[in-house]
Amino acid sequence: MTEPLLMVRSLSKHFVSGNETVPVIDGLSFTLGQGQSMALTGRSGSGKSTLLNLLCGLELPDAGTITLHNQVFEAGDAAVRRKATAWPALRRQHIGVVFQEANLMPALSLLDNVRLRAQLAGRDPANSEDWLARLDIGELARRYPDQVSGGQRQRAALAMVFAMEPALILADEPTGSLDRHTADEVTRVLFDLQARHGCGLILATHDAELAAGCQQHLDLGHLTGV
Ligand SMILES: Nc1ncnc2c1ncn2[C@@H]1O[C@H](COP(=O)(O)OP(=O)(O)OP(=O)(O)O)[C@@H](O)[C@H]1O
């Protein structure tokens, strides 16, 4: 049997805001298999973005263990506390992150953005133009991010993620800034490529149609009882 891609066990995270302690994630456990997709749902403030940040090491947990791509990150380890861990390399090479607003380098063309992302992950950038073509923006490859629409920028952001051949894609409201038609297109492309390339996908969304396309559902609002 193949190892799961991701195992989360008893994960907890709180923030301190002034005198107030804000518990966000409390004893969360779940498993994501290789190539599986999961929708993270829950009302605004229920902790979706916080969980995505924990899963790529941008936030540190108070308690619990994250096992991702055969690496174990245990809250409380001195290395985890100092962030002096394998997270940065894992993020660069194996975790593709997509935010609501596409995060492109403004001084680079769409094609050079994709090439750079592939190179940073240690992949061959030769297929970068192909990735843009597969996302139906091949003819825009030499334009700069401010010369294309929001939906086209979001497609370019997906091309960057797929060009790095990630084991896991973490997407935070990837269609949140798009109109319905463009959101449907980007959703179709995302699921199609994810299924074809067998990477895991976790996406935080308020979009019921996007959530319905995922194999697993995790409702954080329900879990944390808020
Ligand atoms: N750095 C921080 N300091 C204090 N509180 C924080 C911090 N980051 C997030 N929070 C709080 O943690 C809770 C969870 O926030 P988070 O952004 O994860 O929610 P979300 O489910 O992604 O919300 P949305 O759907 O609105 O994007 C919220 O109450 C938020 O105010």
The ligand as a MOL file (V3000), in Angstrom:
LIG
                    3D

  0  0  0     0  0            999 V3000
M  V30 BEGIN CTAB
M  V30 COUNTS 31 33 0 0 0
M  V30 BEGIN ATOM
M  V30 1 N -1.6160 36.7220 12.9620 0
M  V30 2 C -2.7930 36.6480 13.5960 0
M  V30 3 N -2.9470 37.1780 14.8290 0
M  V30 4 C -4.1150 37.0930 15.5010 0
M  V30 5 N -5.2090 36.4680 14.9980 0
M  V30 6 C -5.1230 35.9380 13.7750 0
M  V30 7 C -3.9120 35.9960 12.9970 0
M  V30 8 N -4.1270 35.3650 11.8030 0
M  V30 9 C -5.4110 34.9470 11.8380 0
M  V30 10 N -6.0060 35.2860 13.0010 0
M  V30 11 C -7.3730 34.9610 13.4320 0
M  V30 12 O -7.5150 33.5520 13.3040 0
M  V30 13 C -8.8210 33.2230 12.8430 0
M  V30 14 C -8.7120 32.3700 11.5730 0
M  V30 15 O -8.2600 33.1780 10.4840 0
M  V30 16 P -8.1220 32.5970 9.0050 0
M  V30 17 O -7.5730 33.6790 8.1530 0
M  V30 18 O -7.3830 31.3160 9.0630 0
M  V30 19 O -9.6640 32.2910 8.6470 0
M  V30 20 P -10.3230 31.8630 7.2330 0
M  V30 21 O -11.2320 30.7100 7.5270 0
M  V30 22 O -9.2550 31.6580 6.2130 0
M  V30 23 O -11.1700 33.1540 6.8930 0
M  V30 24 P -11.6580 33.7600 5.4560 0
M  V30 25 O -12.6640 32.7760 4.9240 0
M  V30 26 O -12.2700 35.0640 5.8560 0
M  V30 27 O -10.4190 33.9160 4.6050 0
M  V30 28 C -9.5620 34.5270 12.6610 0
M  V30 29 O -10.3240 34.7770 13.8200 0
M  V30 30 C -8.4370 35.5440 12.5230 0
M  V30 31 O -8.8640 36.8190 12.9660 0
M  V30 END ATOM
M  V30 BEGIN BOND
M  V30 1 1 1 2
M  V30 2 1 2 3
M  V30 3 2 2 7
M  V30 4 2 3 4
M  V30 5 1 4 5
M  V30 6 2 5 6
M  V30 7 1 6 7
M  V30 8 1 6 10
M  V30 9 1 7 8
M  V30 10 2 8 9
M  V30 11 1 9 10
M  V30 12 1 10 11
M  V30 13 1 11 12
M  V30 14 1 11 30
M  V30 15 1 12 13
M  V30 16 1 13 14
M  V30 17 1 13 28
M  V30 18 1 14 15
M  V30 19 1 15 16
M  V30 20 2 16 17
M  V30 21 1 16 18
M  V30 22 1 16 19
M  V30 23 1 19 20
M  V30 24 2 20 21
M  V30 25 1 20 22
M  V30 26 1 20 23
M  V30 27 1 23 24
M  V30 28 2 24 25
M  V30 29 1 24 26
M  V30 30 1 24 27
M  V30 31 1 28 29
M  V30 32 1 28 30
M  V30 33 1 30 31
M  V30 END BOND
M  V30 END CTAB
M  END
